[in-house]
Amino acid sequence: MTDAALRTEQHRPAEPAVLDDVPGWFWDHDRHLFEWFLTRQEKAGVTGDLLEMGAYLGRSAIVIGGHLQPSETFTVCDLFDSDAPDDENAAEMEMSYRRTLTRSAFEENYLSFHDELPEIIQAPTSSLAGGRIPAGAFRFIHIDASHLYEHVVGDLQVARVALQPEGVVVLDDYRSAHTPGVAAATWEAVFNHDLKPIVLTEGKFYGTWGDPEPAQRDLLDRVDLSEDCDLTVEVLNGRRMVRIGNNPLRIAPFRPSRHHDRLAAEAARREAEQTAEEEQRAQRAAAADLDARRARAAERRRPVNVAKRVAGDLLPPVVTSAIRRARRG
Ligand SMILES: C[S@@+](CC[C@H](N)C(=O)[O-])C[C@H]1O[C@@H](n2cnc3c(N)ncnc32)[C@H](O)[C@@H]1O
């Protein structure tokens, strides 16, 4: 994240009215695809837990949490304000998140859109290994914590154990210039550890350790897919991958937060007050202008000035010049 982007982040409203008010890196194509995968599972009667590694201020977690079914658990794992487990991860935290991230800010954002918080594990994602979360229980896992190679390798191992056989794993920043570690870990998992790509967007890799074909068929048949999604198919080492281009999408915005109506009413009131103030200012200026014009007219009507004007109008120019010269002399 650049300094300019961080400065923008710091000027977001404290209470989000809409998802775009929550700082983060989660864009429309991926919001659409998260909802596409989760809804597809729900329509097929698939149940299972949800997990996000790396939540920041909640932008993607809020969307995932919108799909939590009654029997399911949504777990979010993030360091938030805790120390990182190693120096490289600490530097990453310092550079990108420390200035803006607190657990309470995450919670406040999340509760603006949902009645209950997810299960929060405030710890390094490495703490999820070794049985802290149930094996084979998850239907959807988003990996978006540390972007360093060693961490992502560990997160993928956790995901592989935690996912149901047909569960979906999403990796963030698998191809960005500033995150070669994620790219290395992702493609290593594809080539050496049986991870199968389903679909790629500009920002995220969607895969499974199960069968990628049914979801790919539904994508290519455009089942419930936005008509703006521009699909292409790529074959890599004999394996099919779908790609979604980055053309603008017209998808419905995520539902507004619980603060939306109040904030909208407050904004409308402020705007009305501002308009009324501007009108009053304009009225005062017009009244002042009228007073000035009246004063100038009264001045013009004073007898001495009337006489001057009449003299100017009636006497020949040579006479009026002579009078003026005489007065100056
Ligand atoms: C890119 S942000 C997540 C963005 C978020 N998913 C969104 O869409 O807005 C990465 C997050 O990972 C967290 N993080 C970094 N290293 C971590 C680690 N080792 N364990 C757990 N969380 C970590 C950071 O605190 C930060 O909140």
The ligand as a Tripos MOL2 file, in Angstrom:
@<TRIPOS>MOLECULE
LIG
   27    29     1     0     0
SMALL
NO_CHARGES

@<TRIPOS>ATOM
      1 C1         -4.0170   -7.3510    3.0530 C.3       1 LIG1
      2 S1         -4.5900   -7.2510    4.6740 S.3       1 LIG1
      3 C2         -6.1360   -8.0650    4.6000 C.3       1 LIG1
      4 C3         -7.1100   -7.3450    3.7500 C.3       1 LIG1
      5 C4         -8.5470   -7.7980    3.8940 C.3       1 LIG1
      6 N1         -8.7160   -9.2090    3.6380 N.3       1 LIG1
      7 C5         -9.4080   -6.9760    2.9440 C.2       1 LIG1
      8 O1         -9.8670   -7.4960    1.9310 O.co2     1 LIG1
      9 O2         -9.5910   -5.7910    3.2020 O.co2     1 LIG1
     10 C6         -3.5530   -8.3660    5.5210 C.3       1 LIG1
     11 C7         -3.9070   -8.5840    6.9730 C.3       1 LIG1
     12 O3         -3.1160   -9.6980    7.4200 O.3       1 LIG1
     13 C8         -2.6950   -9.4890    8.7340 C.3       1 LIG1
     14 N2         -1.4740  -10.2820    8.9460 N.ar      1 LIG1
     15 C9         -0.2440  -10.0400    8.4690 C.ar      1 LIG1
     16 N3          0.5880  -11.0160    8.8710 N.ar      1 LIG1
     17 C10        -0.1370  -11.8880    9.6010 C.ar      1 LIG1
     18 C11         0.1480  -13.0880   10.2780 C.ar      1 LIG1
     19 N4          1.3720  -13.6170   10.2960 N.pl3     1 LIG1
     20 N5         -0.8670  -13.7200   10.9320 N.ar      1 LIG1
     21 C12        -2.1110  -13.1850   10.9480 C.ar      1 LIG1
     22 N6         -2.4360  -12.0470   10.3280 N.ar      1 LIG1
     23 C13        -1.4600  -11.4110    9.6600 C.ar      1 LIG1
     24 C14        -2.5150   -7.9820    8.8420 C.3       1 LIG1
     25 O4         -2.6860   -7.5610   10.1870 O.3       1 LIG1
     26 C15        -3.5940   -7.4340    7.9130 C.3       1 LIG1
     27 O5         -4.7490   -7.1110    8.6490 O.3       1 LIG1
@<TRIPOS>BOND
     1     1     2 1
     2     2     3 1
     3     2    10 1
     4     3     4 1
     5     4     5 1
     6     5     6 1
     7     5     7 1
     8     7     8 2
     9     7     9 1
    10    10    11 1
    11    11    12 1
    12    11    26 1
    13    12    13 1
    14    13    14 1
    15    13    24 1
    16    14    15 ar
    17    14    23 ar
    18    15    16 ar
    19    16    17 ar
    20    17    18 ar
    21    17    23 ar
    22    18    19 1
    23    18    20 ar
    24    20    21 ar
    25    21    22 ar
    26    22    23 ar
    27    24    25 1
    28    24    26 1
    29    26    27 1
@<TRIPOS>SUBSTRUCTURE
     1 LIG1         1 GROUP 0 **** ****
